[in-house]
Each structure stands twice: as structure tokens, then as C-alpha cells.
Amino acid sequence: MDTTTPAAVPAKHLYRVTEAMRLLSMSRSVIYEEMRGGRLRFVKRGRSRLVPAVAIDSYVQLLIHETEEDIYGRAA
């Protein structure tokens, strides 16, 4: 009987646009629009655009903050 715990798979640090689309439940055009507007940060590697995991987290926090402002009519 093996009682060792399997090693955790490390989280990805960079996501392709298609992966970010799934993680954020947004369309490709919205993802690129947010990238162009500077709201969703990304890095370029060759011709590819990659979205850092921390940028996805920051973007979600930005959306939450904006929603709270809209709902409560004040800064969160």
C-alpha cells in the first residue's frame, strides 16, 4: 500500500489566449480588446501573446472591484 502523497502539479505561469478565454469565460475578441486596452496584461514570445497567471488574477480582482462600485455606487 503506497501512502505517499502525489506531488502537486505546479500551476502554469503563462496561458495561451485560448486558455485565458476558458479561464475567464470570455470570447477571443473580448480577450484581445481587454489586452489592447491595457486591462489584461500579457507578454509576447515571438508572435504569441501569453497571459501571465498573475495578470488573470489581477483582472478578476479589477472586475470584482468595478462591479462593487457599480452595485454600491461607491469605491470598494
C-alpha positions as CSV (number, residue, x, y, z in Angstrom):
1,M,0.0,0.0,0.0
2,D,1.5,3.3,-1.1
3,T,0.8,6.0,1.4
4,T,2.9,8.7,-0.2
5,T,1.0,11.8,-1.4
6,P,1.5,12.5,-5.1
7,A,3.4,15.7,-5.9
8,A,1.2,18.6,-6.8
9,V,1.3,19.7,-10.3
10,P,2.6,23.3,-10.4
11,A,0.2,25.9,-11.7
12,K,1.0,27.3,-15.1
13,H,2.7,30.7,-15.1
14,L,1.7,31.6,-18.6
15,Y,-1.5,30.9,-20.5
16,R,-2.2,31.0,-24.2
17,V,-5.1,33.2,-25.3
18,T,-7.4,30.2,-25.8
19,E,-6.7,29.0,-22.3
20,A,-7.3,32.5,-20.9
21,M,-10.6,32.5,-22.8
22,R,-11.7,29.4,-21.0
23,L,-10.4,30.5,-17.6
24,L,-12.2,33.9,-17.9
25,S,-15.3,32.6,-19.8
26,M,-14.8,35.3,-22.4
27,S,-14.6,35.3,-26.2
28,R,-11.4,35.7,-28.1
29,S,-12.4,39.2,-29.3
30,V,-13.1,40.4,-25.7
31,I,-9.8,39.0,-24.5
32,Y,-7.9,40.8,-27.3
33,E,-9.9,44.0,-26.7
34,E,-9.0,43.9,-23.0
35,M,-5.4,43.3,-23.9
36,R,-5.3,46.2,-26.3
37,G,-6.9,48.5,-23.7
38,G,-4.3,47.5,-21.1
39,R,-6.8,46.0,-18.7
40,L,-5.5,42.4,-19.2
41,R,-1.7,42.3,-19.2
42,F,0.2,39.9,-21.5
43,V,3.7,39.1,-22.7
44,K,4.9,38.4,-26.2
45,R,7.0,35.4,-27.0
46,G,7.8,35.6,-30.7
47,R,4.4,36.1,-32.4
48,S,2.5,34.6,-29.5
49,R,0.7,36.5,-26.8
50,L,0.7,34.8,-23.4
51,V,-1.2,35.9,-20.4
52,P,0.5,35.5,-17.0
53,A,-1.4,33.8,-14.2
54,V,-0.9,36.9,-12.0
55,A,-2.5,39.0,-14.8
56,I,-5.6,36.8,-14.8
57,D,-5.9,37.1,-11.0
58,S,-5.4,40.9,-11.2
59,Y,-8.0,41.2,-14.0
60,V,-10.6,39.2,-12.0
61,Q,-10.0,41.5,-9.0
62,L,-10.4,44.5,-11.2
63,L,-13.8,43.2,-12.4
64,I,-14.9,42.5,-8.9
65,H,-13.9,46.0,-7.8
66,E,-15.7,47.6,-10.7
67,T,-18.8,45.5,-10.0
68,E,-18.8,46.6,-6.4
69,E,-18.5,50.2,-7.4
70,D,-21.5,49.8,-9.8
71,I,-23.7,48.0,-7.3
72,Y,-22.9,50.1,-4.2
73,G,-22.2,53.4,-6.0
74,R,-19.0,53.9,-4.1
75,A,-15.4,52.9,-4.2
76,A,-14.9,49.4,-2.7
